[in-house]
Amino acid sequence: MKKIGLHCLFITLICLQASIAFGQKKYDKMVKKADFQYNSGEYAKAAKTLLKFKKAVTSKLGQENNYMPGYYIRDAKINLALGVLTTFDASLQSAITSSFNVFGENSTSYATTMVEVAEVYNDYGNYRLSREYIEKAKALLVKSNQLTDALKGRIALTEAEAMIGQGFANSALEILSTIEPYFASRAIEKESIVDGGSIKTKRVPDEELPQRFGDYAKLLRLRGEAYTKKGRISLFGGDSEQADPAFLAEESWLKGKTRFLGETSVAPIEYRYSWAKAYIENGNKKLPKNIQLDDMLNDLKKIIKPTSALAHNLYLRYLEQLLADDNRARYLNIKAEYEKMISKNFPKASVHRINLQAVEYDSKLSKDKTKNLEQDALGVLHSKTLPKNHKTTLQILEFLYEIAQAEKRYVNAESYLTQLADTKKELAGENSVTYHLAKVRIANFYMDYTNKLDEAKKIYDESYYKIVAGQIGEQHPDLINTLNHLAQYYELTDNYSASSKALKDALDAATVKYDNTDVLFGMELNNIAKLQLKLGEYEQAEKNQHGHQCH
């Protein structure tokens, strides 16, 4: 009887193990399906699949199980993609809490969850919180001696991306340079291994290739974005430490490698968009042939649905370009296409619908139809669907500032600039370059429209000289304007040598930033000449005025 009982117990255990294994395969299959739908831009379908997964896994394993941290991460990512942000932060906090409870506070899995949360916050645009979670994860892994090369590389990529968002381009470039050998060595189809004392070559498993090649493609793109953030984009006669060579390097590396990236990878489009963005923010009116926005949008549609964050960026940038070019017919066609896409794929509470409204505001502002625009925009700003600290909030505040400035309501304009700075402070951090650039912009406003010279000086001293100046390069979009304002400040306070130096620095930056036939170069020469006349530098002023007239 005892043997029969043991035999029955053994069979029961085998059946139980088989049942658990079957359940795990089922759950893994559901997760894989949700991930594929997400990567394909099918966010509503991914949300339904994920909900089914949650019901299945919690009914069998309870509310606290190994799958739940990953569930909450995916829930946050899908809702971010859908633009429904009311539960976004709560989902990420639930991921942290669940991982802590399931895996323990000293586990690699708990640290990995914090890295995943940091990655999602980068996608959101909250680089301050991303850095906080990265620091916590690193501290845990170092303390417990669990920091593997793979985790070290993943953390470094995430940290570099957050640093770029904060404006710390120099530090980001150092990190990327340090970890490049690791990622470059992994982005290969075959690798050498030691087997029984001899070296053999084996193929990298197919399922590993997209991650390996995708990580290195991201590193190369981040390097270009770091140079862009720094303000070193395409310098005439410049060195290789700039965005153009960085993006060209990725373009060259990607040739013949797209088959390794996976069927839903948009890496070959991502770097091109970042490249185009660099040119646009540098003031270039025409983009090179290989980074045309409409071509990128069409290429993206061949890979995934045009619903991703990259697709939204391409639509919005292209619409801005068409407005600037006064191509109304094409603008209306693309706008109608974008409206249709949003209406079909996103819920009414989606923040993407607000982005579409912002496009309409820009259109009306370009046609001087400003009646009721401020009240409409304020209504959107204070709507329940738009978080207080979000990149769309920045876009709306920027628009409100432009209206107030155009209508010469300077008290309102100052308020919007202050709100912009406060939002950037929350998203990038109190010590970030991004926040202090926003502060410098306020100081420039004080110089133009108020008598707050003391307040402007304090900001220039604490924000520009202590934090910003060492982090931005010759082609940074704020540099020349800030140097002009510094020259103006020093001229008003009778510090003529400092004013003259600021003008010289502005001229040097303009010479590097613009082609000598660019109309913007001529305008800057004219601005500098006006201040030089005030300083009594007549010969230099005449030279710059003559240069302006030649253009």
Number of C-alpha atoms within 10 A of each C-alpha: 6 7 8 9 10 11 12 12 12 12 12 12 12 12 12 12 12 12 12 13 12 12 16 14 12 15 18 14 13 19 22 14 16 25 20 16 19 22 19 20 24 22 26 18 15 24 21 12 18 23 15 15 21 19 12 16 21 14 10 11 12 11 14 14 16 16 21 20 28 18 21 24 22 24 21 27 24 26 19 22 24 25 22 21 23 16 13 21 13 13 22 27 18 17 26 22 16 24 27 19 15 17 16 14 14 15 16 20 17 25 28 20 23 26 25 25 26 28 27 22 26 22 17 20 20 25 28 24 19 28 25 13 21 24 16 13 24 21 14 19 20 11 11 12 10 16 19 12 11 11 18 15 20 18 22 20 23 22 27 25 29 28 26 26 24 28 24 24 27 18 16 26 21 12 18 22 12 12 18 15 11 14 21 16 11 18 22 15 16 12 13 11 12 9 9 7 7 7 10 11 11 11 10 16 9 11 10 15 19 18 16 20 24 21 21 24 23 18 24 22 25 25 27 29 29 28 28 30 27 24 26 27 30 23 20 11 7 11 10 13 15 22 28 19 16 23 21 16 14 21 17 9 14 18 10 8 13 17 13 21 21 17 14 18 19 19 19 21 19 19 24 21 23 20 25 22 21 23 21 15 16 20 14 14 11 11 14 10 8 12 18 15 24 15 13 20 20 12 15 23 12 10 14 20 17 24 22 19 17 18 23 18 16 23 22 20 19 19 27 16 17 17 19 13 11 12 12 14 10 13 19 14 12 18 19 12 13 20 15 11 14 20 13 9 17 19 15 14 17 21 24 24 18 22 18 17 17 19 18 14 22 19 18 14 17 13 10 11 12 15 10 8 17 18 11 12 19 13 11 18 21 12 13 12 18 22 16 15 17 18 17 18 22 20 15 23 23 16 20 24 23 18 20 18 16 14 11 12 12 16 12 15 23 19 16 21 22 17 18 23 23 18 21 29 23 17 26 27 20 16 13 22 28 23 25 27 25 22 25 25 23 23 26 24 18 19 20 12 13 14 10 13 16 11 13 23 19 13 21 27 12 14 22 22 11 13 19 22 14 13 18 24 21 21 26 21 18 17 21 22 15 20 21 22 26 25 28 24 21 18 19 14 11 12 14 18 13 16 25 21 15 22 25 17 18 25 21 13 18 21 18 19 26 21 14 16 12 12 13 17 21 23 15 22 24 20 18 23 24 17 19 23 14 14 18 11 14 14 12 14 22 16 12 22 20 15 16 21 11 10 13
